[in-house]
Amino acid sequence: NGEILEINSNTAATYRVIKNNSYTGNSPSKANGLAYNAANGLFYYFKRNVGGSNPEFVSFNPKTNTVTILAASTCAAEVHTACISYDGTGYYTIDTQGNVNYYNILTNTWKTITSNIVDQNNNNVTSIIQTQSAGDIAMDGYGNIWVVTSNSTNYGLYKIPYPAPTNTVAKLTVQRIISPATTTPTGNSFAGIAFNATGQIFLATKND
């Protein structure tokens, strides 16, 4: 519904509503792909997701309570994952069909990076993203993008080495860190990945 909530990372309690689900114009629809840009203080996300009517990619300024509709995306399928580049100039997302897309924050333009992702042994990663269906992405302090793919049975972890491309490539080779055949520890899909200040990875499952 497009709400943005502040969470206490120590207690997991909700502090306050940063943005409620009231918008002018079209109402939110499957809002997702949220990423915060520390360089300019703006949130970027799909207020109305790809695949539905009138998709809208927006930025939200919490200081002015202003939502701005940005350029139409090149995403071919629904978006659940996103991260901001380490320098705050770009927004990366991998849609549910495994297409990597890049939004240039400075020029308000989109590019499809690739629909062909393989690992270091040339195994098809795009098909893993499509079939496992859940997951998330995050960028570390060195500019590497980490991709977790998951369903309720299995999960895998990949790294897109720095520098992540900002223009179209025929094939994107990533590093497989954990095999996608690895059993999920609780029988629930991983749907979140994040780093703490020392670089430790944390993964969050849904439904539990």
N, C-alpha and C positions, 0 to 999 in steps of 0.2 A: 504493500500500500504506500510505499514511498516514505515511510518514517525513518528518521535517523536518530538513534538514541545514544547517549553517552553512558558507557558502562564502567563501573568501578572494577579495575583489573585485579584488585585484592579480594573483593567480596563477591564479584559477579553481579552486584546489585545495580539496577538502573539509576543513574544520577538524575538525568533530566532528558527531556525531548529537545534535540537540536533542531529538527525539522519535523513538523507533524505531517499528517497525510492529506492536508488541505492544500490544493494547488489551483491557481487560475488556469483557465483553458481546459485542455483534456485532462481527465483524471489519470492517476497512475495505473499501470497495468503490468503486473509481474515485475515490479521495479527490482533491479539487481545490478551486479557489476560495480558495486560501490568501491571507490578508492579515494583516499585523502591526499591532497597535495600540500605538503608542509611548506613548499616554496612560496605559494601564493595564498594559502589558507582556504582553498576551495575544495569542495567535494565534487567528484565526477561520477556519474552513474546513468543507467538507462531508467528514466522515469517511466517510459512505456517500452517494453522489451520488443526485440526483433521477433517477427512472426505474427504479431497481432496487428491490429489496424493502427495507423498513424504512429509508428515507433518514434520515440523522442529520446535523444541523448542530451543530457543537461549538465550544467554546473550549478552548485548551490553555494552562495556566500553566506555563512552564518552571521557575519557582522552586520549585514544589511538585510538579511532574510530574503534574498533575491535569488530566484531561479531563472537561469538563462538557457534557452534552447540553442544547442550547438549544431554543427554540421551533421547531416544524415550519415549514418555509419555505413561501412562496407561489409558489415557482418552478415553472413548468409543464414545464420540460425540463432536461436535464443542464447543470451549471454548470462552466465552465472558467475564468471570469474574476471578479476581485473587487478592490475597494480599500476602504480605511477612509477616512472623511471626515477632513478636515484637522484638525478639533477632537476626533477620537477618539470621537464619539458615535454614528456610524452606519457600516454596511457596505453597500456597493452591489455589485450583480452584474447582468450581462446574460446570460441563459441562451442556449442554442444556437438557440432559436426567436426571439430578439430581444426578449424580455420584460425590462424593467428592473424590478428588485426591490430593496427597501430593508429592512434590518434595523436596528431601533432598539436600540442596545446598552444604553441606560439602562432601557428598559421591557421588553426581551426580547420584542419583537413585530415581525412582518413586515407589509409592504404591497407589493402590486404597484403600481408607479408607472404603467406604461403598456405596452401591446403595440403602440403606434403611434408609431414614430420617423420623422421626416422631416428633411431638411436645409433650408437657407435658401431653396432654390428649390422646396420642397415635393416633392422626390424621395423615394421610399420607401427609407429606410435599414434598416428592419426586414428587408426582403427581401434586402438586401445581406448582413446578418449571417447570415441563414439559409443563403444560397447559398455564401458564402465560407467559412463554418464554423469557421475558426480566427481567433485574435486575442487581445486582452487589453485591460485598462483600467487607468488609473492616475490619481491625483489630484495636481494640482500644488499649490504653496504658496499659491496664490490661491483654491483651492477649485474650480477647473475640473476636470472629468473628461475625460480624453483616451481615445479609443476607436480602436484599430487593428483593422481587419477584413482578413482575408487568406485566400487559398488559394495553391496553388503557382504560379498564373499571375498573379494580380492582387492588389493591396492598396489600402486607402484609410485615411485618418485623419480623425477627427471630434473636435469638442470640445463637451462639454455645458457651457455657460457657468454660472459661479457666479451665484446659488446653485442647486445641483442640487435638484430637488424631493424632499420627504420624504413627500408625500401623493399620492394617485392623481390623474392628469391624463389628459384625453382624448387629448392629443397632446403629444409632446415634440419641440421643434424644436432641432436641433443645428447646429453650424457645420461645413460640409465644408471641411477644410484641404487634403487631398490626394484627388484623384478616385479612387474605387474601381476605376477602369479602368486605374490605373497598374500597370506591369509590375513584378513582384517581382524584385529585383536578382539573386538566385541561383537562381530557380526553386524555392524552398522557402518554405513558408508562414511568415509572422510569427506568433509565438506568445507574445511578451513585449514589454512596453513599460515603461520606467522613466525617472526623471529623476535627474540628478546634482544636487549642491548648488547649482550655478549655473543650473539650469533647462534644461540641454541634454537633449534626448530621445534615448534609446537604444532601439533595437528589436533583438530577438533572433529568429532563424529557427530552426525545428526541423529535425532530420535532418542539419544540417551545422554 
